[in-house]
Amino acid sequence: MSDSLNRRTLLRSTGAIAAAGLLAGCSGDGGGDATESATDDEMTESATDSGGSSMEASDEVAEYLGETSNFDGTVADMTGQDTVTVTVGSEANGGAFGYDPAAVQISSGTTVEFEWTGNGGTHNVKSEGDGPLDSGGAVDTEGVEYEHTFESSGTFRYYCTPHESLGMKGAIVVE
């Protein structure tokens, strides 16, 4: 158990140091190298491609995702889209242990594609409780590995089996 706690502490500390480094880069004079600029541009493009607006999360979603580091208390509004992509293995929780966006609202009939980054080890998508999501065993590949079309309204909470204790969780709200 001591080894487990030491690894967890190391992962969280490394994540905190990495986050501090990223924040320091954001507050600089903009004189970063081309790699930093490309990364910032990719993050902005990804955020705008994923829907644009957001709304305050319900108490149910906020409570479930409360310890997930990339959850900011809002739900990305992607209603009206036929297909929505959730990235699996995005930067969160001290490494590549997140879903992006952490919480999303969609319309009934929307297909959610879960796209693996290939980072953070093996991941999967598993519903909390009796929900409809189950991508099977954890894999470490890249690309769309799993998709599900949501036909009924409700809030669907999910997690990554190997990384749930790190906070790798997500929520989909279907209107």
C-alpha positions as semicolon CSV with decimal commas, in nm:
position;residue;x (nm);y (nm);z (nm)
1;M;0,000;0,000;0,000
2;S;0,288;0,235;0,071
3;D;0,417;0,186;-0,287
4;S;0,071;0,269;-0,422
5;L;0,048;0,588;-0,220
6;N;0,399;0,688;-0,322
7;R;0,316;0,639;-0,692
8;R;-0,009;0,831;-0,655
9;T;0,171;1,113;-0,476
10;L;0,438;1,117;-0,746
11;L;0,176;1,127;-1,024
12;R;-0,016;1,410;-0,861
13;S;0,302;1,607;-0,788
14;T;0,423;1,562;-1,146
15;G;0,083;1,676;-1,273
16;A;0,089;1,982;-1,050
17;I;0,439;2,075;-1,170
18;A;0,335;2,024;-1,534
19;A;0,023;2,236;-1,483
20;A;0,227;2,511;-1,321
21;G;0,464;2,503;-1,619
22;L;0,174;2,532;-1,863
23;L;0,023;2,821;-1,668
24;A;0,359;2,997;-1,657
25;G;0,379;2,964;-2,037
26;C;0,033;3,120;-2,073
27;S;0,128;3,428;-1,872
28;G;0,454;3,494;-2,056
29;D;0,521;3,748;-2,329
30;G;0,415;3,511;-2,606
31;G;0,771;3,441;-2,713
32;G;0,749;3,063;-2,698
33;D;0,889;2,829;-2,958
34;A;0,683;2,685;-3,246
35;T;0,597;2,368;-3,052
36;E;0,436;2,564;-2,768
37;S;0,239;2,775;-3,016
38;A;0,113;2,472;-3,206
39;T;0,000;2,308;-2,883
40;D;-0,186;2,622;-2,771
41;D;-0,349;2,654;-3,115
42;E;-0,454;2,289;-3,114
43;M;-0,614;2,325;-2,771
44;T;-0,806;2,636;-2,881
45;E;-0,919;2,470;-3,205
46;S;-1,030;2,158;-3,020
47;A;-1,227;2,363;-2,768
48;T;-1,406;2,564;-3,035
49;D;-1,473;2,261;-3,254
50;S;-1,635;2,083;-2,961
51;G;-1,937;2,310;-2,944
52;G;-1,858;2,657;-2,820
53;S;-2,093;2,737;-2,534
54;S;-2,131;2,585;-2,191
55;M;-2,373;2,591;-1,900
56;E;-2,356;2,530;-1,529
57;A;-2,355;2,162;-1,437
58;S;-2,640;2,006;-1,239
59;D;-2,576;1,906;-0,879
60;E;-2,564;1,539;-0,987
61;V;-2,291;1,603;-1,245
62;A;-2,098;1,845;-1,021
63;E;-2,096;1,596;-0,735
64;Y;-1,984;1,307;-0,956
65;L;-1,707;1,505;-1,127
66;G;-1,608;1,713;-0,825
67;E;-1,259;1,563;-0,796
68;T;-1,192;1,546;-1,170
69;S;-0,923;1,806;-1,239
70;N;-1,042;1,914;-1,586
71;F;-1,402;1,966;-1,472
72;D;-1,468;2,337;-1,421
73;G;-1,829;2,316;-1,305
74;T;-1,974;2,354;-1,653
75;V;-2,119;2,125;-1,919
76;A;-2,018;2,177;-2,284
77;D;-2,332;2,242;-2,487
78;M;-2,317;2,032;-2,803
79;T;-2,690;1,996;-2,858
80;G;-2,808;1,982;-3,217
81;Q;-2,503;1,792;-3,343
82;D;-2,533;1,449;-3,503
83;T;-2,194;1,331;-3,376
84;V;-1,987;1,450;-3,079
85;T;-1,631;1,339;-2,996
86;V;-1,504;1,282;-2,643
87;T;-1,127;1,242;-2,617
88;V;-1,007;0,953;-2,399
89;G;-0,665;1,002;-2,238
90;S;-0,664;1,382;-2,237
91;E;-0,451;1,578;-1,992
92;A;-0,614;1,571;-1,648
93;N;-0,569;1,428;-1,301
94;G;-0,188;1,439;-1,306
95;G;-0,131;1,292;-1,654
96;A;-0,326;1,168;-1,955
97;F;-0,609;1,050;-1,728
98;G;-0,912;1,245;-1,843
99;Y;-1,203;1,265;-2,081
100;D;-1,240;1,587;-2,278
101;P;-1,486;1,739;-2,237
102;A;-1,547;1,601;-1,889
103;A;-1,917;1,686;-1,914
104;V;-2,121;1,737;-2,231
105;Q;-2,487;1,798;-2,311
106;I;-2,626;1,647;-2,632
107;S;-2,960;1,595;-2,802
108;S;-3,139;1,261;-2,812
109;G;-3,024;1,066;-3,118
110;T;-2,666;1,199;-3,104
111;T;-2,378;0,955;-3,146
112;V;-2,083;1,006;-2,911
113;E;-1,751;0,885;-3,046
114;F;-1,487;0,811;-2,784
115;E;-1,148;0,880;-2,942
116;W;-0,836;0,745;-2,768
117;T;-0,521;0,960;-2,768
118;G;-0,284;0,668;-2,710
119;N;-0,154;0,847;-2,398
120;G;-0,179;0,755;-2,030
121;G;-0,170;0,377;-2,061
122;T;-0,481;0,169;-2,114
123;H;-0,828;0,324;-2,093
124;N;-1,189;0,225;-2,135
125;V;-1,538;0,371;-2,096
126;K;-1,769;0,209;-1,842
127;S;-2,105;0,338;-1,719
128;E;-2,159;0,407;-1,353
129;G;-2,437;0,173;-1,241
130;D;-2,660;0,021;-1,508
131;G;-2,586;0,275;-1,783
132;P;-2,543;0,189;-2,149
133;L;-2,169;0,255;-2,190
134;D;-1,921;-0,032;-2,201
135;S;-1,625;-0,018;-2,437
136;G;-1,490;-0,349;-2,304
137;G;-1,139;-0,404;-2,177
138;A;-0,894;-0,117;-2,143
139;V;-0,677;-0,050;-2,451
140;D;-0,388;0,185;-2,530
141;T;-0,452;0,248;-2,899
142;E;-0,521;0,572;-3,090
143;G;-0,840;0,667;-3,271
144;V;-1,210;0,606;-3,228
145;E;-1,242;0,284;-3,034
146;Y;-1,601;0,307;-2,920
147;E;-1,922;0,491;-2,999
148;H;-2,274;0,496;-2,864
149;T;-2,594;0,661;-2,988
150;F;-2,804;0,803;-2,705
151;E;-3,175;0,757;-2,777
152;S;-3,324;0,843;-2,437
153;S;-3,286;1,150;-2,217
154;G;-3,106;1,143;-1,886
155;T;-2,767;1,186;-1,724
156;F;-2,514;0,914;-1,798
157;R;-2,205;0,899;-1,576
158;Y;-1,901;0,696;-1,676
159;Y;-1,541;0,626;-1,579
160;C;-1,217;0,453;-1,684
161;T;-1,181;0,129;-1,489
162;P;-0,799;0,147;-1,445
163;H;-0,798;0,519;-1,358
164;E;-1,125;0,586;-1,175
165;S;-0,938;0,640;-0,847
166;L;-0,736;0,917;-1,016
167;G;-1,058;1,095;-1,112
168;M;-1,092;0,981;-1,475
169;K;-1,466;1,030;-1,499
170;G;-1,714;1,189;-1,736
171;A;-2,081;1,269;-1,778
172;I;-2,317;1,297;-2,073
173;V;-2,646;1,483;-2,031
174;V;-2,902;1,393;-2,298
175;E;-3,196;1,631;-2,346
